[in-house]
Amino acid sequence: MSLLPLHAAHSYRVLIQRWRALARRLGVKLKTLAVVDGVSVFWLETKNSFAVEAIYLSSGVHGDEPAAAWGLLVWAEENEDRLRAGNFVFFPCLNPHGLMLNTRADYQGQDLNRRFHLQEDVVCGPWQKIVTCRRLKVAICLHEDYDGQGCYVYELGRRGAPKLAPDMLAGVSAIPPDGRKRIDESRAQGGVIRRSRVPKHLPGLPEAVVLHELGCGLTLTFETPSEFGLDLRVRAQVEFVNAVLSATEIAGNTAA
Ligand SMILES: [Zn+2]
């Protein structure tokens, strides 16, 4: 069975309708982050509690990566009980124009994922205000890669922190890990690219790097290969989020 309505992969309207219905069922509000060239960008959180560490999830930074946005929605729809019990902050689609136009770029033709440090950016400025006043335990940023030969993940964590990404990728069965030794100019092993320091000489700061610099304990950027079938990619995104939550819950219990 298909996980999303036929031909709706780039329909921001349908995507947000489903998020709005989910928010209603959870008893929370879909809030406006920004209005970009007449289109609202939304976010939501399941508990308005700054005392509890939150799990951060986002997608849709690049619009030509639709399985990320649909995977996040399907995961949330399949985990309503978990959402009611936990503290989750969602940014369901940070670049709606990109999704609608099937482009990587935002409404200005710029790569949003090099603009997260910019307060003056119409999306990243309000985004910074939300993330800086919350304690984030784990951040999951969902993406796709047209060069990808399987799934892979960038793990950006504290030095010496437990290495959880291999277990997380093992939880994804819909698409196997990308076996390349170098991915996007970085050393990779079994689909994992691990960093404890921010890469130098970046033209602008990606979402994951800003979250890491703000103190988020573990930041994961997950990529599905966009030449694979859409339903498989959506399922792989769902499986990855499930695997992250399982791995971090186990790690959290062990630490306690
Ligand atoms: Zn991307």
Boltz pocket constraint, residues with backbone or C-beta under 6 A from the ligand:
constraints:
  - pocket:
      binder: B
      contacts: [[A, 61], [A, 62], [A, 65], [A, 142], [A, 143], [A, 144]]
      max_distance: 6.0
